[in-house]
Each structure stands twice: as C-alpha cells, then as structure tokens.
C-alpha cells in the first residue's frame, strides 16, 4: 500500500480571505504532498509499509513518525474547513464545550491563546478523553494526541508555513480568521 495525498473538499480559492489560494497551493500541494512522499520512501520495506497512519503514529519514532503524523494532522486540519463555515457548534459538542470551558467564547479565547503562545512549530488541539471530557493541548512539531490515547476533535496548524505568505508575523490574526471557516458539522461529528 502506498500513502496518497487526499484531495481538498473545496476549491483552492474558496477559503479566501482566511486562507489564500497561494497558501493552499503550497500548504496542501507542496508541504502535505512532501510528507506523503517522504512517508512512502521511509516505510518501503519496513513493518510499517502496510500499516495505517494511526498505527504508525502510535508505534513509530523518528522520521517515520514525523511524516505519518504530519500526513494525518494535515488531512484532519484541511477536512475541517468549509467555504460556508464559521458560527458555533451545536448539539453534544456544544454542550461539552459549555460544560468544560464555560462558553463557546471562552473556549475560542483559550484555544486561540494556546495557538498564539505555542513556541516554535506545532499544533494546537481540542481533544476528548476516555470519559468525554474536553481539553486543549499544545503539541510541538508533528505531535499528535492519539499517541497519548486522546481523541482529536479539532486542530489548528501553527507552523509558520500555514500562514506566513498571508499574515507574515501576525499569527494571532491568522488564528482569528480560521474561526470563520471552521466546519462545525464536521468537527461535531468527531465528538
Ligand atoms: Mn502545515
């Protein structure tokens, strides 16, 4: 089995102005693709050749872990956007956010702060524990909460390559703009 780059569920210009076509061309077409290519090269002839990404993320280390996690993380990140996104979650996820963060506004504030203050490259995650409790976690580099037995619900990529073409050093402005394109139906289905 070889790993493949998933197609985006929207057109390259459809997330503008939150994410420009140029950023998506590089972020999906070059960066995400490179992680797929590297993973295929690194796993060839190893016990991970026919493994799922989740298995690799839980078991591998070094380059194989880094590239598998980056493939999974980017797919999960890109899947959660929609040109008609924004607004707020509904149903069980909305109830859990209100219970664990006080309100959606408080959650947005805490999540955005966790993204803005993450030092260096990484990902900020909303995760669910085995009892349904929600938490916000920061992970460096390719870090993925599956490795700690947590269930990822949503993520933001805070590597510079995610925003530098559009926002340069204004990482908080980039994070703010992503709330306008989040697909809460998709995200809610993961809870
Ligand atoms: Mn990225």
Boltz pocket constraint, residues with backbone or C-beta under 6 A from the ligand:
constraints:
  - pocket:
      binder: B
      contacts: [[A, 27], [A, 31], [A, 74], [A, 157], [A, 159], [A, 161], [A, 162]]
      max_distance: 6.0
